Amino acid sequence: MRTESFAAVVDAEHERTLRLACLLAGDRDLAEDATAEAFARTYEQWVAGRITDVGPYLRRAVVNQVKNQRRSLARLRQFEARQFGDGRGARRDDEQVVAADTVVALLARLPHRQRAALVLRYYDDQSEAAIAEALGCRRGTVKSLLSRGLATLRAEAARAEGLPDREEVASSLALEGAR
């Protein structure tokens, strides 16, 4: 009986959870792995009766799983760099593929917590309180993560388009004012 009701949860939440993981991870394969692992871990807690509201628990599980994947990949890359050099001039095929979606590419440049906060707020339409719960921080921290993340995205987007960022405009204005 409990297994059947969790199957209904999977049916209801899988697509949304996978999209969240895709935006956080920036890679479909990693997102699918993170989603599967999040559902598996959530199911363990579900069976034990420790979960009352599956949605927020599942979102937090996905955020944590993507964060753990990134840490593992970073460790693997550090190990490979020590073993095989820094790889200048040689790239794997998957690193040479240009991302079709500029937003995903820009999100990938952000630190994990800023990316997670932005995706949860603007993609998943979560409140600051829900984001704070998912990230395990305070609402004020969420506001700061959102503000800094948006500022970085704006600057990176302007840089990608060849437009000057705020600091460049301010410094050029200061130089013109000194003349």
C-alpha positions as a printed NumPy array, in Angstrom:
array([[  0.   ,   0.   ,   0.   ],
       [  2.74 ,   2.486,   0.968],
       [  4.724,   1.533,  -2.165],
       [  1.726,   2.174,  -4.4  ],
       [  1.167,   5.625,  -2.926],
       [  4.852,   6.472,  -3.446],
       [  4.475,   5.426,  -7.084],
       [  1.791,   8.111,  -7.329],
       [  4.248,  10.626,  -5.845],
       [  6.845,   9.635,  -8.442],
       [  4.308,  10.037, -11.235],
       [  3.268,  13.449,  -9.954],
       [  6.741,  14.836,  -9.148],
       [  9.155,  13.174, -11.604],
       [  8.95 ,  15.628, -14.512],
       [  9.174,  18.7  , -12.279],
       [ 12.023,  17.203, -10.27 ],
       [ 13.938,  16.231, -13.41 ],
       [ 13.6  ,  19.756, -14.856],
       [ 14.859,  21.214, -11.578],
       [ 17.837,  18.848, -11.62 ],
       [ 18.576,  19.682, -15.285],
       [ 18.753,  23.372, -14.512],
       [ 20.889,  22.818, -11.431],
       [ 23.275,  20.318, -13.021],
       [ 23.385,  21.768, -16.519],
       [ 23.582,  18.243, -17.928],
       [ 20.701,  15.887, -18.703],
       [ 22.56 ,  12.684, -17.757],
       [ 23.724,  14.057, -14.403],
       [ 20.217,  15.387, -13.786],
       [ 18.664,  11.979, -14.403],
       [ 21.148,  10.373, -12.018],
       [ 20.467,  13.028,  -9.375],
       [ 16.711,  12.631,  -9.775],
       [ 16.853,   8.859,  -9.457],
       [ 19.063,   9.072,  -6.382],
       [ 16.824,  11.73 ,  -4.808],
       [ 13.739,   9.552,  -5.317],
       [ 15.567,   6.525,  -3.892],
       [ 16.632,   8.419,  -0.776],
       [ 13.21 ,   9.976,  -0.408],
       [ 11.584,   6.553,  -0.684],
       [ 13.72 ,   5.233,   2.206],
       [ 12.499,   8.062,   4.408],
       [  8.939,   7.687,   3.083],
       [  8.789,   4.006,   4.025],
       [ 10.153,   4.794,   7.478],
       [  7.351,   7.355,   7.904],
       [  9.715,  10.3  ,   8.406],
       [  8.28 ,  12.503,   5.644],
       [  5.071,  14.45 ,   5.961],
       [  5.395,  16.724,   2.91 ],
       [  7.197,  15.046,   0.002],
       [  7.534,  18.08 ,  -2.312],
       [  9.944,  20.197,  -0.243],
       [ 11.819,  17.101,   0.915],
       [ 12.293,  15.965,  -2.67 ],
       [ 13.476,  19.407,  -3.822],
       [ 16.032,  19.522,  -1.05 ],
       [ 17.166,  15.98 ,  -1.908],
       [ 17.706,  17.035,  -5.537],
       [ 19.617,  20.171,  -4.55 ],
       [ 21.856,  18.139,  -2.24 ],
       [ 22.371,  15.369,  -4.785],
       [ 23.446,  17.792,  -7.532],
       [ 25.791,  19.493,  -5.069],
       [ 27.313,  16.128,  -4.146],
       [ 27.716,  15.215,  -7.83 ],
       [ 29.551,  18.467,  -8.498],
       [ 31.876,  17.812,  -5.578],
       [ 32.597,  14.315,  -6.875],
       [ 33.286,  15.612, -10.368],
       [ 35.577,  18.312,  -9.003],
       [ 37.528,  15.725,  -7.019],
       [ 37.775,  13.498, -10.098],
       [ 39.034,  16.381, -12.237],
       [ 41.608,  17.324,  -9.614],
       [ 42.791,  13.722,  -9.495],
       [ 42.983,  13.521, -13.295],
       [ 44.876,  16.821, -13.443],
       [ 47.439,  15.488, -10.977],
       [ 47.739,  12.193, -12.849],
       [ 47.7  ,  13.422, -16.429],
       [ 48.695,  17.092, -16.351],
       [ 46.449,  20.078, -16.715],
       [ 45.208,  19.057, -20.151],
       [ 46.01 ,  22.317, -21.934],
       [ 45.226,  21.928, -25.599],
       [ 43.305,  18.688, -25.121],
       [ 39.609,  18.593, -24.309],
       [ 37.106,  15.814, -24.131],
       [ 34.471,  15.823, -26.84 ],
       [ 31.676,  16.619, -24.418],
       [ 33.504,  19.746, -23.245],
       [ 33.711,  21.06 , -26.798],
       [ 29.974,  20.999, -27.339],
       [ 28.541,  24.497, -27.189],
       [ 25.447,  24.809, -25.016],
       [ 22.389,  25.729, -27.056],
       [ 20.682,  27.494, -24.195],
       [ 22.491,  30.64 , -23.074],
       [ 20.677,  30.777, -19.747],
       [ 21.826,  27.29 , -18.779],
       [ 25.379,  28.211, -19.765],
       [ 25.246,  31.356, -17.656],
       [ 23.702,  29.495, -14.718],
       [ 26.513,  26.965, -14.865],
       [ 29.013,  29.752, -14.129],
       [ 27.377,  30.6  , -10.833],
       [ 28.331,  29.046,  -7.505],
       [ 26.039,  26.165,  -6.566],
       [ 24.03 ,  27.951,  -3.878],
       [ 23.36 ,  31.002,  -6.079],
       [ 22.342,  28.759,  -8.98 ],
       [ 20.121,  26.662,  -6.733],
       [ 18.453,  29.75 ,  -5.248],
       [ 17.8  ,  31.27 ,  -8.695],
       [ 16.439,  28.039, -10.16 ],
       [ 14.201,  27.39 ,  -7.163],
       [ 12.895,  30.986,  -7.183],
       [ 12.447,  31.755, -10.86 ],
       [ 12.009,  28.335, -12.391],
       [ 10.291,  26.399,  -9.637],
       [  8.49 ,  29.519,  -8.323],
       [  9.338,  28.798,  -4.697],
       [  9.035,  31.352,  -1.919],
       [ 12.061,  32.607,  -0.043],
       [ 11.025,  30.481,   2.93 ],
       [ 10.809,  27.332,   0.78 ],
       [ 14.191,  28.089,  -0.786],
       [ 15.696,  28.628,   2.659],
       [ 14.35 ,  25.251,   3.721],
       [ 15.669,  23.541,   0.58 ],
       [ 19.135,  25.079,   0.943],
       [ 19.289,  24.791,   4.713],
       [ 19.871,  28.499,   5.318],
       [ 18.04 ,  31.626,   6.482],
       [ 15.708,  33.811,   4.394],
       [ 18.2  ,  36.672,   4.506],
       [ 20.828,  34.414,   2.989],
       [ 18.379,  33.48 ,   0.236],
       [ 17.785,  37.166,  -0.535],
       [ 21.529,  37.726,  -0.731],
       [ 22.05 ,  34.659,  -2.942],
       [ 19.285,  35.804,  -5.304],
       [ 20.575,  39.377,  -5.482],
       [ 24.19 ,  38.39 ,  -6.089],
       [ 23.23 ,  35.642,  -8.516],
       [ 21.093,  38.015, -10.601],
       [ 23.847,  40.643, -10.617],
       [ 26.369,  38.065, -11.794],
       [ 23.996,  36.774, -14.472],
       [ 23.402,  40.306, -15.753],
       [ 27.13 ,  41.047, -15.867],
       [ 27.939,  37.73 , -17.577],
       [ 25.143,  38.214, -20.127],
       [ 26.374,  41.716, -20.92 ],
       [ 29.939,  40.43 , -21.225],
       [ 28.805,  37.626, -23.539],
       [ 27.074,  40.198, -25.759],
       [ 30.11 ,  42.485, -25.708],
       [ 28.353,  45.163, -23.683],
       [ 30.199,  46.973, -20.889],
       [ 29.23 ,  46.046, -17.352],
       [ 28.321,  48.552, -14.627],
       [ 31.898,  48.875, -13.352],
       [ 33.24 ,  49.648, -16.835],
       [ 30.54 ,  52.271, -17.394],
       [ 31.175,  53.815, -13.971],
       [ 34.929,  53.996, -14.53 ],
       [ 34.523,  55.518, -18.006],
       [ 32.07 ,  58.09 , -16.608],
       [ 34.514,  58.934, -13.841],
       [ 37.285,  59.442, -16.411],
       [ 35.05 ,  61.714, -18.531],
       [ 34.091,  63.719, -15.436],
       [ 37.762,  64.263, -14.577],
       [ 38.44 ,  65.87 , -18.004]])
